[in-house]
């Protein structure tokens, strides 16, 4: 696989996970649904606080990938821009999902987050879902996104909770890390669990952003075998999912054979199942952080 974080890397990752069944992934849908609800609440609160009433909002989803969140945010009163350094997934998403009724297709923008190719002060709400820790320079990315916001705009960033509360990701990642040395993170690249809301606030302050509010969410999904586990895992851990899918078939089979034993040691058993049925609860928890431009004067 190409060097981590490059355009080629993300094109390869998104190509490998293009067949991921996002619609059936309970955990991923829970996070997306929470983000959509918070975006809607943010826009409604801003409309209520202004005297000129509702106007067409400009939404920017950074690190959009195949556009799952961007499509969920689409609406007749919004221009939704799905931005990603990798052009391939955006193009594929556009081919698969045309305008449906009054929910227009998000507009794709292939751009580096540090060079977003948008007019400063043009965005009402920017979102960053499952992506801040993957960026080469998260602080610089926050500054770039801050420059795009309108004075009353908001930036919504999703972070995972600590690893112990996100065993849906950590269990599979640890198993794959032992089997696939190529998954070792490059030096200086944070893990998905390294950035906390407090750290985010410290990184955002030099960019002129303050932490306005934090909403938390959590769920636990039932997994009964390798197929049900990877269906959930692949939708929230795309780089690791791509490495697994690109591994030789024999190695994938060995990983799948080992997985139930690992799940039994790490996860809690689903108490609703009969004693002779395998089934575990894989927890995942997250924070949605709302950042607002710091008012001066």
C-alpha positions in Angstrom: 0.0 0.0 0.0 1.2 3.6 -0.7 2.6 5.9 2.0 0.0 6.5 4.7 -2.0 9.7 4.3 -1.2 10.3 0.6 -3.8 10.6 -2.1 -2.7 7.2 -3.5 -3.1 5.7 -0.1 -6.7 6.8 0.3 -7.6 5.9 -3.3 -6.4 2.4 -2.5 -8.2 2.2 0.8 -11.5 3.5 -0.6 -11.2 1.1 -3.6 -10.7 -1.8 -1.3 -13.7 -1.0 0.9 -16.0 0.1 -1.9 -18.3 -2.9 -1.3 -18.7 -2.2 2.4 -22.3 -2.6 3.4 -22.8 0.7 5.2 -26.6 0.3 5.3 -26.4 -2.7 7.5 -23.6 -1.4 9.8 -25.4 -0.6 13.0 -22.5 1.2 14.7 -21.5 3.4 11.7 -25.1 4.4 11.2 -25.5 5.3 14.8 -22.6 7.8 14.5 -23.8 9.2 11.2 -27.3 9.6 12.6 -26.0 11.4 15.6 -23.9 13.8 13.5 -26.9 14.5 11.2 -29.1 15.3 14.2 -26.5 17.7 15.6 -26.0 19.4 12.3 -29.7 19.9 11.9 -30.0 21.3 15.5 -27.0 23.6 14.9 -28.6 25.0 11.7 -32.0 25.4 13.4 -30.5 27.2 16.3 -28.7 29.6 14.1 -31.8 30.3 12.0 -33.8 31.0 15.2 -31.1 33.5 16.4 -31.1 35.6 13.2 -33.6 38.1 12.0 -33.4 37.3 8.3 -34.8 33.8 8.7 -33.8 30.7 6.9 -31.4 30.8 3.9 -29.7 28.2 1.8 -26.9 26.7 4.0 -23.5 25.6 2.7 -22.3 22.4 4.3 -18.8 21.0 3.9 -18.0 17.4 4.8 -14.2 17.0 5.1 -12.7 13.6 4.5 -16.0 12.5 2.9 -14.8 9.2 1.4 -17.7 7.6 -0.3 -20.1 10.3 0.8 -22.2 8.5 3.4 -22.5 11.5 5.7 -22.7 14.0 2.9 -25.7 12.1 1.4 -27.4 11.9 4.7 -27.0 15.7 5.2 -28.4 16.6 1.7 -31.6 18.5 1.4 -33.4 21.1 -0.8 -32.3 24.0 1.4 -28.6 23.1 1.4 -25.6 22.9 -0.8 -23.6 20.0 0.5 -20.0 19.7 -0.6 -18.3 16.3 -0.1 -14.5 17.0 0.1 -11.8 14.3 0.1 -8.2 14.1 -1.0 -9.0 11.0 -3.0 -11.1 11.7 -6.1 -12.0 8.1 -6.9 -14.6 7.5 -4.1 -16.3 10.8 -4.8 -16.6 10.0 -8.4 -18.0 6.5 -7.7 -20.5 7.9 -5.2 -21.7 10.4 -7.8 -22.3 7.6 -10.3 -24.2 5.4 -7.8 -26.3 8.1 -6.2 -28.1 10.6 -8.4 -30.7 13.1 -7.3 -33.6 11.4 -5.6 -36.7 13.5 -5.2 -35.9 16.6 -3.2 -32.6 15.3 -1.9 -30.0 16.4 -4.4 -26.6 14.7 -4.7 -23.8 16.4 -2.8 -21.2 18.1 -4.9 -17.8 16.4 -4.9 -14.6 18.3 -4.3 -11.2 16.5 -4.6 -9.0 18.6 -2.5 -6.4 18.5 0.3 -7.9 19.8 3.5 -5.0 22.3 3.8 -5.9 23.7 0.3 -9.7 23.4 0.3 -10.3 25.4 -2.9 -13.2 27.2 -1.4 -13.8 30.9 -0.7 -12.9 31.9 2.8 -16.0 32.6 5.0 -18.3 30.7 2.7 -19.3 27.7 4.9 -22.1 27.5 7.4 -21.3 24.1 8.9 -18.2 21.9 8.3 -18.1 18.3 9.5 -15.2 15.9 10.0 -16.3 12.4 10.7 -13.8 9.6 11.6 -11.0 11.6 10.1 -9.1 14.2 12.2 -6.5 11.7 13.5 -5.8 10.5 10.0 -4.6 13.9 8.8 -0.8 14.6 8.6 -1.3 17.9 10.6 -4.6 18.0 12.6 -3.9 21.5 14.0 -3.2 22.9 10.5 -6.3 21.2 9.2 -8.4 22.8 11.9 -7.0 26.2 10.9 -7.8 25.6 7.3 -11.4 24.6 8.1 -11.8 27.6 10.5 -10.9 29.9 7.6 -13.8 28.6 5.6 -16.4 29.3 8.2 -18.8 32.2 8.2 -18.7 34.4 11.4 -21.6 32.4 12.8 -20.5 29.1 11.3 -19.7 25.9 13.2 -17.2 23.0 12.8 -18.4 19.6 14.0 -15.6 17.1 14.7 -16.2 13.4 15.7 -13.7 11.7 18.1 -13.7 8.2 19.4 -13.8 7.6 23.2 -11.0 5.8 24.9 -10.0 2.4 23.6 -11.6 0.4 26.4 -15.0 1.8 25.3 -14.4 1.2 21.6 -13.6 -2.6 21.5 -15.5 -2.9 18.3 -12.5 -1.2 16.6 -9.7 -2.2 19.0 -10.3 -5.9 19.0 -10.1 -6.4 15.3 -7.3 -3.8 14.9 -5.1 -5.6 17.5 -5.7 -9.0 15.7 -5.0 -7.5 12.3 -1.9 -5.7 13.6 -0.3 -9.0 14.7 -1.1 -10.7 11.4 -0.4 -7.7 9.0 2.8 -5.8 10.0 2.0 -3.3 7.2 -0.7 -1.9 9.5 1.8 -0.4 12.0 1.2 3.3 12.2 4.0 5.6 11.0 5.8 7.5 13.7 3.9 10.6 14.8 0.5 9.4 13.5 -2.0 9.3 16.4 -4.3 6.3 17.0 -8.0 6.8 16.6 -8.3 7.1 20.4 -5.5 9.6 21.1 -7.3 12.9 20.6 -9.7 13.9 23.4 -12.2 16.8 23.4 -9.9 18.8 25.7 -6.9 18.2 23.3 -9.1 19.2 20.4 -9.9 22.5 22.2 -6.2 23.2 22.7 -5.4 22.5 19.0 -8.3 24.6 17.8 -7.6 27.7 19.9 -4.7 29.0 17.8 -7.1 28.7 14.8 -9.5 31.1 16.4 -12.0 28.3 17.4 -13.5 27.6 20.8 -15.1 24.4 22.0 -18.8 25.3 22.2 -20.3 22.0 23.2 -19.7 18.3 23.3 -22.3 15.6 22.8 -21.5 11.9 23.6 -23.0 8.7 22.2 -22.4 5.0 22.5 -23.8 1.7 21.4 -23.0 -2.0 21.5 -23.6 -4.2 18.5 -24.2 -8.0 18.7 -21.6 -10.0 16.7 -22.0 -13.7 16.3 -19.2 -14.7 13.9 -16.4 -13.3 11.8 -18.8 -12.1 9.0 -21.0 -10.1 11.4 -18.0 -8.7 13.2 -16.2 -7.5 10.0 -19.3 -6.0 8.6 -19.4 -3.6 11.6 -15.7 -3.2 11.8 -15.1 -2.4 8.1 -17.6 0.6 8.2 -15.7 2.4 11.0 -12.0 1.4 10.5 -11.4 1.7 6.7 -7.6 1.5 6.6 -7.5 -1.7 8.6 -10.4 -3.1 6.7 -8.6 -2.4 3.4 -5.5 -4.2 4.6 -7.5 -7.2 5.6 -9.3 -7.4 2.3 -6.1 -7.1 0.4 -4.4 -9.9 2.4 -4.0 -13.3 0.8 -7.1 -15.5 1.1 -5.3 -18.1 3.2 -4.2 -15.4 5.7 -7.8 -14.0 5.8 -9.1 -17.5 6.6 -6.7 -17.9 9.5 -7.7 -14.5 10.9 -11.4 -15.4 10.6 -10.7 -18.7 12.4 -8.9 -17.0 15.2 -11.5 -14.2 15.7 -14.2 -16.0 17.6 -11.7 -17.0 20.3 -10.5 -13.4 20.6 -14.0 -12.0 20.8 -14.8 -14.5 23.6 -11.9 -13.3 25.6 -12.3 -9.6 25.1 -16.0 -8.9 24.7 -19.0 -9.4 27.0 -21.3 -12.2 26.1 -24.8 -11.2 24.8 -27.0 -12.1 27.8 -30.1 -12.3 25.6 -28.8 -15.4 23.7 -29.3 -19.0 24.8 -26.2 -20.6 26.4 -25.5 -22.8 23.4 -25.3 -19.8 21.0 -22.3 -17.7 20.3 -22.8 -13.9 20.5 -20.9 -11.0 22.0 -21.6 -7.3 22.5 -19.0 -5.0 20.8 -19.1 -1.5 22.4 -18.2 1.7 20.7 -18.5 5.3 22.0 -17.8 8.7 20.6 -17.9 12.5 21.1 -19.2 15.1 18.7 -17.5 18.4 19.3 -18.9 21.7 18.1 -16.3 24.4 17.5 -17.3 28.0 17.0 -15.3 31.0 15.9 -14.0 33.1 18.8 -15.7 36.5 18.9 -13.3 39.4 19.1 -13.9 43.0 20.1 
